[in-house]
Amino acid sequence: MNIFIVIPFRNEKKHIVDVVKGLSKYKLPIVLVDDGSTDKSGLKIEGLRLKNLTLLTHKVNLGKGAAMKTGAEYAFANGAGAIIFMDGDNQHDPSDLPKFTKELEKGNVEAVFGARNFAGGVPLIRLLGNKFASFIIRVLFGIKVSDVLCGFKALTGKAYKKIKWESTGYGVETEMIARAGKTKLKFSEVTVRAIYHDKVKGVTILDAIGIMGEIVKWWFTI
C-alpha cells in the first residue's frame, strides 16, 4: 500500500523542520500544507531539499480542516492508497508511525485512530475536554473512541470518501469521528505518545465551545 504522510501547519518555524527530519528515515512521501504562515515557515522547508517532500501553500489562513483536506486531496490524486495525518508542532512522536502503517497493511480496517497515553504533562483542561467530547460522540453517534481530539490519524482512500469533512477549523478531528460512527467505519486504535511543549497551543476554550456546537449540528445533518 502506498502511504503518504500529510501535515497541516501554520507558523511552526520552531518545530516543522524537526518534524520532517524525524520522519525522513521512514521513506514515505510527505505532504506539508502551509496554512497561511506569516513566520516564513515555508522557507525553512524549502531549504531541506528532501526527496518525496511536497510543500503546498495556502496564501491565507483557511483553517486546519481546510489544510488537511488540501493535503488529502493531493495525496490521493497522486497515488496514495492511504494517508496518515500528523500535526506540525512536534506533538506527535515519529517513532509511533510504524504502528499506523502496520495496522493499515493488515487490510482489515479503513482507518486507524491514535489515542494519546496522557502520561503526565497534559494540561488538565485538555484531558477533561477530551473525555467529555469522547462521551458525547459515543452517545450521539454510537462510536467508542478513546481520544476523539487526537490529530494522529490514518485513513484509506475508501474511508476518506466516506467521512470527508466540512469543518475548516479545529472541529475537524471530532467531525471525522462523528462521520465514522454514522457510516459504521471499520477502524482500530493505537496508543501514541503526546509531547507537550512549554508553549501551549491548539484548541482554546472558545474553540472547544464551538466544537460542542458543531457536534449538535452534526447530529442533525450528518
WOFEN-V645605 format. One record per residue. N is the residue number from 1. RES is the residue in one letter. PHI is phi in whole degrees, -180 to 180 (NA if undefined). NEAR is the number of other ideal C-beta (glycine too) atoms within 12 Angstrom. Layout:
{{N/RES/PHI/NEAR} {N/RES/PHI/NEAR}}
This chain:
{{1/M/NA/23} {2/N/-85/22} {3/I/-112/35} {4/F/-108/42} {5/I/-100/42} {6/V/-118/41} {7/I/-129/51} {8/P/-83/46} {9/F/-155/47} {10/R/-149/35} {11/N/53/23} {12/E/-115/37} {13/K/-55/24} {14/K/-73/21} {15/H/-118/30} {16/I/-62/39} {17/V/-66/28} {18/D/-63/26} {19/V/-60/34} {20/V/-64/37} {21/K/-62/20} {22/G/-67/25} {23/L/-94/38} {24/S/-60/22} {25/K/-69/15} {26/Y/-85/24} {27/K/59/18} {28/L/-100/35} {29/P/-60/31} {30/I/-117/41} {31/V/-114/41} {32/L/-100/44} {33/V/-121/44} {34/D/-84/36} {35/D/-91/37} {36/G/73/24} {37/S/-61/31} {38/T/-115/17} {39/D/-106/17} {40/K/65/18} {41/S/-57/33} {42/G/-60/29} {43/L/-65/17} {44/K/-67/27} {45/I/-68/33} {46/E/-59/19} {47/G/-75/17} {48/L/-75/24} {49/R/53/12} {50/L/-94/21} {51/K/-70/12} {52/N/62/26} {53/L/-116/27} {54/T/-120/29} {55/L/-113/32} {56/L/-106/32} {57/T/-132/28} {58/H/-91/28} {59/K/-67/13} {60/V/-128/15} {61/N/-72/22} {62/L/-105/25} {63/G/109/26} {64/K/-60/42} {65/G/-61/33} {66/A/-67/28} {67/A/-66/40} {68/M/-63/47} {69/K/-67/35} {70/T/-58/33} {71/G/-66/41} {72/A/-65/39} {73/E/-61/23} {74/Y/-63/28} {75/A/-61/37} {76/F/-69/28} {77/A/-71/17} {78/N/-112/20} {79/G/101/17} {80/A/-70/32} {81/G/-93/26} {82/A/-156/36} {83/I/-131/45} {84/I/-120/48} {85/F/-88/45} {86/M/-135/44} {87/D/-84/44} {88/G/-93/44} {89/D/-100/30} {90/N/69/29} {91/Q/-79/36} {92/H/-101/35} {93/D/-83/27} {94/P/-56/31} {95/S/-67/16} {96/D/-84/32} {97/L/-56/34} {98/P/-59/23} {99/K/-62/29} {100/F/-74/44} {101/T/-64/27} {102/K/-63/20} {103/E/-65/33} {104/L/-64/36} {105/E/-73/20} {106/K/-66/19} {107/G/81/15} {108/N/-109/14} {109/V/-132/27} {110/E/-99/31} {111/A/-152/40} {112/V/-131/40} {113/F/-109/43} {114/G/-77/39} {115/A/-130/31} {116/R/-68/38} {117/N/-80/22} {118/F/50/24} {119/A/-89/14} {120/G/79/13} {121/G/77/18} {122/V/-91/25} {123/P/-56/24} {124/L/-57/14} {125/I/-64/18} {126/R/-68/28} {127/L/-63/22} {128/L/-66/17} {129/G/-63/28} {130/N/-67/33} {131/K/-64/22} {132/F/-66/22} {133/A/-62/37} {134/S/-63/33} {135/F/-65/20} {136/I/-63/30} {137/I/-62/39} {138/R/-64/22} {139/V/-67/17} {140/L/-82/25} {141/F/-119/31} {142/G/67/19} {143/I/-128/31} {144/K/-101/19} {145/V/-125/36} {146/S/-68/27} {147/D/-146/32} {148/V/-69/43} {149/L/-94/44} {150/C/-70/41} {151/G/-86/39} {152/F/-87/40} {153/K/-141/51} {154/A/-129/48} {155/L/-134/44} {156/T/-79/37} {157/G/-60/28} {158/K/-63/23} {159/A/-65/36} {160/Y/-59/34} {161/K/-65/18} {162/K/-72/23} {163/I/-118/39} {164/K/-52/24} {165/W/-91/36} {166/E/-109/22} {167/S/-60/34} {168/T/-102/24} {169/G/-105/32} {170/Y/-74/38} {171/G/-77/37} {172/V/-61/40} {173/E/-63/42} {174/T/-68/49} {175/E/-64/38} {176/M/-59/47} {177/I/-69/48} {178/A/-59/39} {179/R/-68/37} {180/A/-62/39} {181/G/-66/32} {182/K/-65/23} {183/T/-95/24} {184/K/56/16} {185/L/-64/31} {186/K/-82/23} {187/F/-142/35} {188/S/-133/29} {189/E/-121/29} {190/V/-131/34} {191/T/-80/23} {192/V/-128/36} {193/R/-88/26} {194/A/-109/33} {195/I/-110/27} {196/Y/-105/25} {197/H/-94/18} {198/D/-66/9} {199/K/-93/14} {200/V/-79/17} {201/K/-127/25} {202/G/100/31} {203/V/-75/30} {204/T/-92/17} {205/I/-58/17} {206/L/-64/13} {207/D/-60/28} {208/A/-62/27} {209/I/-63/18} {210/G/-63/24} {211/I/-65/36} {212/M/-61/26} {213/G/-64/19} {214/E/-66/35} {215/I/-59/35} {216/V/-63/21} {217/K/-62/19} {218/W/-63/30} {219/W/-58/21} {220/F/-93/12} {221/T/-111/14} {222/I/-80/29}}
